[in-house]
Each structure stands twice: as C-alpha cells, then as structure tokens.
Amino acid sequence: MSMGKRIILVGATGRVGASALANLVKAGHEVVACARGASKIQASQQVEPLTLDLHNPLSQVTDAFRKRQADAVVFTAGSRGKDINQIDALGAMKTIEAAKKVGITRYIMLGAMYAADWLRWEQPQVKPAIDALADYYVTKNMADQYLIGSGLDYTIIEPGSLTEQKGTGTIQVEPDGPGPIPIPDVAQCLADCVDLPQTIGRIYNITGGSTPITQALTEKR
C-alpha cells in the first residue's frame, strides 16, 4: 500500500505522461505535474500543475524542483522527434542534475526500447526499429547513460512501439525483439516503480505480454 509520496512528473501532458499522472494519483501520491502547457492540467488536492520549459537554464529547473521538495522524479517528456537534442537529451539531463542538486535521489525515466544498450542496435531483430529513428535513439542513449552514471536510484522503462489500445495490466520483459505495447501499460509501469524498490538500478525493455506488471517488474533476472 502506498504511503503517498510527492512526485515531480515531467511531461505530464504527453500521451504517456497524462496516463502516468492518473496512475500516480490513483496510487495516492501528490504530483507536481510539469509541462510547457501546464494550463491544460486540472489542479486538485493531489495535483499541482507547474509550467516547466526544458529549454530553460538548469538553474531555473533546479529552482522549480527545490521549491517542491519531492521524493522522486518521473520523466516522461519527449519531443516526438521535433526537438530531440533539447528535450530528449539535454532536457532530461537538466532534470537529472536538478534532482541531484536538491537531494531527490529517486528517478524514473521513460526511455525507448534498447536505447540504453547501443551494442544491440545492429542485431537483425533490432536494427530496423533503430534505423527508422536513428538520431532519436542516439539522444535517448545519451540521456540513459547520463542517468545511469548519475548516482541516483534510477529505473529506466524502455517500451516498444506505443499503441493507443486499452491497457491490459500485463507486459513482457526482455522479449526477443521489438513489439507493440499499449500506452496505459507503459504508464502503469512508470507509476508502479515509485513504490517498488526492487526496480532500483534496473532497465526494463518491455512489450505487450501476459505477465502482470508488478510481477514482471519485481521478478529477478
């Protein structure tokens, strides 16, 4: 049972972020819901909308984090290919540094399947997906590696291709190759990691599957 933490959610208006926000609230957490378009987010007793532009200097991101005194950061922001260097790479790195500077030790990152492990990118079952988004994968790898080396208690969720289908509550971890996964299932993984210390220091490549999410995230591999 969740004790109710205070979470900074970056990218709260995106497809995954909005779903993660709903999951975090349902789990009993207070959420600082960050986005450039934070006016779209409905404030409530559990949700504080916060305008946050990842183009801003690190000092501004750090000040925003410091004022919220959160327990964890969940990063779901993405440019959808339009501004990958500033958002997917440097933007993520700014939030990692900001967390370190204000003493937030828990950080959960939305990645992309196999992005953290570039040595796999030329495998036959992986290469077509990587080649289709080659520059994006380089920026995601940069963000992943920066987080891995940050000293934070990290978890990286790296899903296959996102679909608009209804969530199933089940996933497959480390499938043989890329595959689809419903957005709600990815969002649930991110939110559930907040309350699962077993996920610290782990990277999960996930697709749709048949294993209940909590079981899949906590199984030893």
ZIZIHU-V864568 format. One record per pair of residues at least 12 apart in sequence whose C-alpha atoms are under 10 Angstrom apart, sorted by sequence separation. I is the first residue (numbers start at 1). J is the second residue. D is the distance in whole Angstrom. If there is no record, write none. Layout:
BEGIN
{{I	J	D} {I	J	D}}
END
This chain:
BEGIN
{{9	21	7} {21	33	7} {31	43	10} {37	49	9} {38	50	6} {39	51	8} {52	64	8} {76	88	9} {95	107	9} {114	126	8} {118	130	10} {144	156	8} {159	171	10} {170	182	10} {204	216	9} {8	21	10} {31	44	10} {33	46	10} {37	50	9} {38	51	5} {51	64	9} {78	91	9} {96	109	10} {113	126	9} {121	134	10} {159	172	10} {168	181	9} {169	182	9} {204	217	8} {7	21	10} {30	44	10} {31	45	9} {32	46	8} {33	47	7} {34	48	8} {35	49	8} {36	50	8} {37	51	7} {38	52	8} {50	64	9} {77	91	8} {78	92	9} {144	158	10} {159	173	9} {167	181	8} {168	182	8} {171	185	7} {203	217	10} {9	24	9} {18	33	9} {30	45	8} {31	46	6} {32	47	6} {33	48	6} {34	49	6} {35	50	7} {36	51	5} {37	52	8} {38	53	10} {77	92	8} {114	129	10} {115	130	9} {158	173	10} {159	174	10} {160	175	10} {165	180	10} {166	181	10} {167	182	6} {168	183	10} {169	184	8} {170	185	7} {171	186	9} {189	204	10} {202	217	9} {17	33	9} {30	46	5} {31	47	5} {32	48	5} {33	49	5} {34	50	5} {35	51	5} {36	52	5} {37	53	9} {75	91	10} {76	92	9} {113	129	9} {114	130	9} {121	137	9} {157	173	10} {158	174	10} {165	181	8} {166	182	6} {167	183	7} {168	184	8} {169	185	6} {170	186	10} {7	24	8} {17	34	9} {29	46	7} {30	47	6} {31	48	6} {32	49	6} {33	50	6} {34	51	6} {35	52	5} {36	53	5} {75	92	7} {92	109	9} {113	130	9} {160	177	9} {161	178	7} {162	179	9} {163	180	6} {164	181	9} {165	182	5} {166	183	8} {167	184	5} {168	185	7} {169	186	9} {189	206	10} {6	24	10} {7	25	10} {17	35	10} {28	46	8} {29	47	9} {30	48	8} {31	49	8} {32	50	6} {33	51	8} {34	52	6} {35	53	7} {36	54	8} {112	130	10} {160	178	5} {161	179	6} {162	180	6} {163	181	6} {164	182	6} {165	183	7} {166	184	7} {167	185	5} {170	188	10} {171	189	9} {196	214	8} {199	217	7} {5	24	9} {12	31	10} {31	50	10} {32	51	10} {33	52	9} {34	53	9} {35	54	9} {36	55	10} {118	137	9} {159	178	8} {160	179	5} {161	180	5} {162	181	5} {163	182	5} {164	183	6} {165	184	8} {166	185	8} {167	186	9} {169	188	8} {170	189	10} {198	217	8} {199	218	7} {4	24	9} {12	32	9} {13	33	8} {21	41	10} {25	45	10} {26	46	10} {34	54	10} {48	68	10} {75	95	8} {118	138	8} {159	179	8} {160	180	5} {161	181	6} {162	182	6} {163	183	6} {164	184	8} {165	185	10} {167	187	9} {169	189	9} {186	206	8} {198	218	6} {199	219	9} {4	25	9} {12	33	5} {13	34	8} {14	35	9} {25	46	7} {74	95	10} {75	96	9} {115	136	9} {116	137	9} {159	180	8} {160	181	6} {161	182	8} {162	183	6} {163	184	9} {167	188	9} {185	206	10} {186	207	9} {192	213	8} {193	214	9} {196	217	8} {197	218	9} {198	219	9} {199	220	10} {2	24	10} {5	27	9} {6	28	10} {7	29	7} {8	30	9} {9	31	7} {10	32	8} {11	33	8} {12	34	6} {13	35	6} {24	46	9} {25	47	8} {73	95	8} {115	137	6} {116	138	9} {159	181	7} {160	182	9} {161	183	9} {162	184	9} {163	185	10} {185	207	9} {186	208	9} {192	214	7} {196	218	8} {198	220	9} {4	27	7} {5	28	8} {6	29	6} {7	30	6} {8	31	6} {9	32	6} {10	33	7} {11	34	6} {12	35	6} {13	36	9} {18	41	9} {24	47	10} {54	77	9} {73	96	9} {88	111	9} {114	137	9} {115	138	8} {118	141	7} {159	182	9} {162	185	10} {185	208	8} {2	26	10} {3	27	9} {4	28	5} {5	29	5} {6	30	5} {7	31	5} {8	32	5} {9	33	5} {10	34	5} {11	35	5} {12	36	9} {13	37	7} {112	136	9} {113	137	9} {115	139	9} {116	140	7} {117	141	7} {159	183	9} {162	186	8} {189	213	7} {193	217	8} {2	27	6} {3	28	7} {4	29	4} {5	30	6} {6	31	6} {7	32	6} {8	33	6} {9	34	6} {10	35	6} {11	36	8} {12	37	9} {13	38	7} {22	47	10} {112	137	7} {115	140	6} {116	141	5} {181	206	8} {182	207	8} {188	213	8} {189	214	8} {192	217	9} {193	218	9} {1	27	8} {2	28	6} {3	29	8} {4	30	7} {5	31	8} {6	32	7} {7	33	8} {8	34	7} {9	35	9} {10	36	10} {11	37	9} {12	38	8} {13	39	10} {21	47	9} {73	99	7} {111	137	9} {114	140	10} {115	141	5} {116	142	8} {159	185	10} {160	186	9} {180	206	9} {181	207	5} {182	208	7} {188	214	9} {1	28	9} {2	29	8} {4	31	10} {11	38	9} {13	40	7} {72	99	8} {113	140	10} {114	141	9} {115	142	9} {116	143	9} {117	144	9} {159	186	7} {178	205	9} {179	206	8} {180	207	6} {181	208	4} {186	213	9} {189	216	9} {12	40	10} {13	41	7} {71	99	10} {112	140	7} {115	143	9} {116	144	6} {117	145	9} {158	186	9} {177	205	9} {178	206	8} {179	207	6} {180	208	6} {181	209	8} {185	213	8} {189	217	8} {12	41	8} {70	99	9} {111	140	7} {112	141	9} {115	144	8} {116	145	7} {157	186	8} {174	203	10} {177	206	10} {178	207	7} {179	208	7} {180	209	10} {34	64	10} {56	86	10} {61	91	10} {65	95	9} {69	99	10} {110	140	9} {111	141	8} {115	145	9} {157	187	10} {159	189	10} {173	203	10} {174	204	7} {175	205	7} {177	207	9} {178	208	10} {179	209	10} {55	86	6} {72	103	10} {73	104	8} {129	160	9} {173	204	6} {174	205	5} {175	206	7} {176	207	10} {54	86	7} {55	87	7} {58	90	10} {62	94	8} {66	98	8} {70	102	9} {71	103	9} {72	104	6} {73	105	9} {74	106	9} {75	107	8} {76	108	9} {77	109	9} {78	110	9} {111	143	9} {112	144	10} {116	148	9} {129	161	9} {157	189	7} {172	204	9} {173	205	6} {174	206	6} {175	207	7} {32	65	9} {54	87	6} {58	91	9} {61	94	7} {62	95	8} {65	98	7} {66	99	8} {69	102	8} {70	103	9} {71	104	6} {72	105	7} {73	106	6} {74	107	6} {75	108	6} {76	109	7} {77	110	8} {78	111	10} {111	144	7} {157	190	7} {172	205	8} {173	206	5} {174	207	8} {175	208	9} {53	87	9} {54	88	9} {57	91	10} {60	94	10} {61	95	7} {62	96	10} {64	98	9} {65	99	7} {68	102	10} {69	103	9} {70	104	7} {71	105	8} {72	106	5} {73	107	5} {74	108	5} {75	109	5} {76	110	5} {77	111	10} {109	143	9} {110	144	9} {156	190	9} {171	205	10} {172	206	6} {173	207	7} {175	209	9} {55	90	9} {56	91	9} {58	93	9} {59	94	9} {61	96	10} {62	97	8} {63	98	8} {66	101	8} {67	102	9} {69	104	8} {70	105	10} {71	106	7} {72	107	6} {73	108	6} {74	109	6} {75	110	6} {76	111	8} {109	144	8} {155	190	9} {171	206	7} {172	207	5} {173	208	9} {32	68	8} {54	90	8} {55	91	7} {58	94	6} {61	97	9} {62	98	4} {65	101	9} {66	102	6} {70	106	10} {71	107	9} {72	108	8} {73	109	8} {74	110	8} {75	111	9} {157	193	9} {171	207	6} {172	208	6} {173	209	8} {12	49	9} {31	68	10} {54	91	5} {57	94	8} {58	95	8} {61	98	6} {62	99	7} {65	102	7} {66	103	9} {156	193	10} {170	207	9} {171	208	5} {172	209	4} {173	210	10} {12	50	9} {32	70	8} {53	91	9} {54	92	8} {56	94	9} {58	96	10} {59	97	10} {60	98	9} {61	99	9} {62	100	9} {63	101	10} {64	102	10} {65	103	10} {66	104	9} {109	147	8} {155	193	8} {170	208	7} {171	209	4} {172	210	6} {173	211	9} {31	70	9} {54	93	10} {55	94	9} {58	97	8} {59	98	8} {62	101	7} {63	102	9} {65	104	9} {108	147	9} {154	193	10} {155	194	9} {169	208	9} {170	209	6} {171	210	6} {172	211	6} {6	46	9} {7	47	10} {8	48	9} {9	49	10} {10	50	9} {30	70	9} {54	94	8} {58	98	7} {62	102	7} {107	147	8} {116	156	9} {168	208	8} {169	209	9} {170	210	5} {171	211	5} {172	212	9} {173	213	9} {6	47	10} {9	50	10} {10	51	10} {11	52	9} {31	72	10} {32	73	9} {33	74	10} {34	75	10} {54	95	8} {167	208	9} {168	209	9} {169	210	9} {170	211	5} {171	212	6} {172	213	8} {4	46	10} {8	50	9} {10	52	8} {11	53	10} {31	73	10} {34	76	10} {35	77	8} {59	101	10} {116	158	8} {155	197	10} {157	199	10} {168	210	9} {169	211	8} {170	212	4} {171	213	6} {10	53	10} {11	54	10} {31	74	10} {34	77	9} {114	157	10} {115	158	7} {155	198	10} {156	199	9} {168	211	10} {169	212	6} {170	213	5} {171	214	9} {173	216	7} {10	54	9} {108	152	10} {111	155	10} {112	156	9} {113	157	8} {114	158	7} {115	159	10} {153	197	9} {155	199	6} {156	200	9} {168	212	9} {169	213	6} {170	214	9} {171	215	9} {172	216	7} {173	217	8} {105	150	10} {106	151	10} {107	152	7} {108	153	8} {109	154	7} {110	155	9} {111	156	6} {112	157	8} {113	158	4} {114	159	8} {154	199	8} {155	200	5} {156	201	8} {157	202	9} {158	203	7} {159	204	8} {160	205	7} {161	206	10} {162	207	9} {163	208	10} {168	213	9} {169	214	9} {170	215	9} {171	216	7} {172	217	10} {105	151	8} {106	152	6} {107	153	6} {108	154	6} {109	155	6} {110	156	6} {111	157	6} {112	158	4} {113	159	5} {114	160	9} {153	199	9} {154	200	5} {155	201	6} {156	202	7} {157	203	6} {158	204	6} {159	205	6} {160	206	6} {161	207	8} {162	208	10} {170	216	8} {171	217	9} {173	219	10} {89	136	9} {92	139	10} {96	143	9} {105	152	5} {106	153	5} {107	154	5} {108	155	5} {109	156	5} {110	157	5} {111	158	4} {112	159	5} {113	160	5} {153	200	6} {154	201	5} {155	202	5} {156	203	5} {157	204	5} {158	205	5} {159	206	5} {160	207	5} {161	208	10} {174	221	10} {88	136	8} {89	137	10} {92	140	9} {104	152	8} {105	153	6} {106	154	6} {107	155	7} {108	156	6} {109	157	6} {110	158	6} {111	159	7} {112	160	7} {113	161	8} {129	177	10} {130	178	10} {152	200	9} {153	201	6} {154	202	7} {155	203	6} {156	204	6} {157	205	6} {158	206	6} {159	207	6} {160	208	8} {173	221	10} {88	137	10} {89	138	9} {90	139	8} {93	142	9} {94	143	10} {97	146	10} {103	152	10} {104	153	9} {105	154	8} {106	155	8} {107	156	9} {108	157	8} {109	158	8} {110	159	8} {111	160	10} {112	161	9} {129	178	8} {152	201	9} {153	202	9} {154	203	9} {155	204	8} {156	205	9} {157	206	7} {158	207	9} {159	208	9} {85	135	9} {88	138	10} {89	139	5} {90	140	10} {92	142	9} {93	143	6} {96	146	8} {97	147	9} {100	150	8} {112	162	10} {126	176	9} {127	177	10} {128	178	10} {129	179	10} {151	201	10} {84	135	8} {85	136	8} {88	139	6} {89	140	6} {92	143	6} {93	144	9} {96	147	7} {100	151	8} {125	176	8} {126	177	6} {127	178	10} {81	133	8} {84	136	6} {87	139	9} {88	140	6} {89	141	8} {90	142	9} {91	143	9} {92	144	9} {93	145	10} {95	147	10} {100	152	7} {125	177	6} {126	178	7} {21	74	10} {83	136	9} {84	137	9} {85	138	9} {86	139	9} {87	140	10} {88	141	10} {89	142	6} {90	143	7} {93	146	7} {97	150	8} {99	152	9} {124	177	9} {125	178	7} {148	201	8} {20	74	9} {81	135	9} {82	136	10} {84	138	9} {85	139	6} {88	142	9} {89	143	5} {92	146	9} {93	147	7} {96	150	7} {123	177	9} {148	202	9} {81	136	7} {84	139	7} {85	140	9} {88	143	7} {89	144	9} {92	147	9} {96	151	10} {97	152	10} {148	203	10} {8	64	10} {20	76	9} {80	136	9} {84	140	8} {87	143	10} {88	144	10} {90	146	10} {96	152	8} {8	65	8} {17	74	9} {79	136	10} {85	142	10} {89	146	9} {93	150	10} {17	75	8} {18	76	9} {85	143	10} {96	154	10} {17	76	5} {144	203	9} {8	68	8} {16	76	7} {17	77	7} {114	174	10} {157	217	10} {7	68	9} {8	69	9} {15	76	9} {16	77	9} {17	78	10} {113	174	10} {6	68	8} {7	69	9} {8	70	6} {12	74	9} {14	76	8} {15	77	10} {16	78	10} {78	140	10} {6	69	8} {7	70	6} {8	71	8} {9	72	9} {10	73	7} {11	74	9} {12	75	9} {13	76	9} {14	77	7} {15	78	10} {114	177	9} {6	70	5} {7	71	6} {8	72	6} {9	73	6} {10	74	6} {11	75	7} {12	76	7} {13	77	9} {14	78	8} {113	177	9} {114	178	9} {5	70	8} {6	71	5} {7	72	5} {8	73	5} {9	74	5} {10	75	5} {11	76	5} {12	77	7} {14	79	9} {113	178	7} {5	71	6} {6	72	7} {7	73	6} {8	74	6} {9	75	6} {10	76	6} {11	77	4} {14	80	10} {113	179	9} {4	71	10} {5	72	8} {6	73	9} {7	74	7} {8	75	8} {9	76	7} {10	77	6} {11	78	7} {9	77	9} {10	78	9} {11	79	10} {110	186	9} {110	187	9} {110	189	10} {74	154	10} {110	190	7} {10	91	10} {72	153	9} {73	154	10} {74	155	9} {75	156	10} {76	157	10} {108	189	10} {109	190	8} {10	92	9} {72	154	10} {74	156	10} {108	190	7} {108	191	9} {10	95	9} {108	193	7} {107	193	10} {108	194	8} {117	203	10} {106	193	10} {107	194	9} {116	203	8} {106	194	8} {116	204	10} {114	203	9} {116	205	10} {113	203	10} {114	204	9} {115	205	9} {8	99	10} {106	197	10} {108	199	10} {113	204	8} {114	205	7} {108	200	9} {111	203	9} {112	204	10} {113	205	6} {114	206	10} {17	110	9} {107	200	9} {108	201	10} {111	204	9} {112	205	8} {113	206	7} {16	110	9} {106	200	8} {107	201	10} {109	203	9} {111	205	9} {112	206	9} {113	207	9} {8	104	10} {7	106	10} {8	107	10} {9	108	10} {10	109	10} {7	107	10} {76	187	9} {76	190	9} {75	190	9} {74	190	7} {74	191	8} {74	193	9} {74	194	8} {73	194	9} {72	194	7} {71	194	9} {16	162	9} {15	162	9} {15	164	9} {23	184	9} {22	184	10} {29	191	10} {20	183	9} {24	187	9} {19	183	8} {20	184	8} {23	187	7} {24	188	8} {27	191	8} {19	184	6} {20	185	9} {22	187	9} {23	188	6} {26	191	10} {27	192	8} {29	194	9} {16	182	10} {17	183	10} {18	184	9} {19	185	9} {20	186	8} {21	187	8} {22	188	9} {23	189	9} {24	190	9} {25	191	9} {16	183	6} {17	184	10} {19	186	9} {20	187	4} {21	188	10} {23	190	9} {24	191	6} {27	194	10} {15	183	7} {16	184	7} {19	187	6} {20	188	6} {23	191	6} {24	192	8} {27	195	9} {15	184	9} {16	185	9} {17	186	10} {18	187	8} {19	188	8} {20	189	9} {21	190	10} {22	191	9} {23	192	8} {16	186	7} {17	187	7} {20	190	7} {21	191	8} {24	194	9} {16	187	6} {19	190	10} {20	191	6} {15	187	9} {16	188	9} {19	191	9} {20	192	9} {17	190	9} {16	190	9} {17	191	10} {9	191	10} {7	191	10} {7	194	9} {5	194	8} {2	192	10} {4	194	10} {5	195	9} {4	195	9} {2	194	9} {3	195	9} {2	195	7} {1	195	8} {2	196	10}}
END
